[in-house]
């Protein structure tokens, strides 16, 4: 029982340390999550800050690092043209401090 708890704790900590590495796919069928980019912060489920370095990104809190290869990604996303087609609505912010979830019920999409 103790070993199970320790293993679970290690897995949780290691997943929180990993960057939220994202890859944008070309086909909807390849995506884990369909994403719509909102024009206004108030319309978004998640405020995203696009990091320049993998080390700047963090767990599931809206700091995304876009990887060059699909195999390196934690999540594969597809950008849709219509809000009604999306699983998740995001807004890209210029500020790292803005990043975070506005709609907690959608948080599981990026785990």
Secondary structure, DSSP 4 states (H G I P E B T S, - for coil): -HHHHHHHHHHHHHHHHS-EEEEE-SSGGG-SEEEEE-SSGGG-SEEEEE-SSGGG--SSSSEEEE-SSGGG-SEEEEE-SSGGG-SEEEEEES-GGG-EES-GGGGGGG-
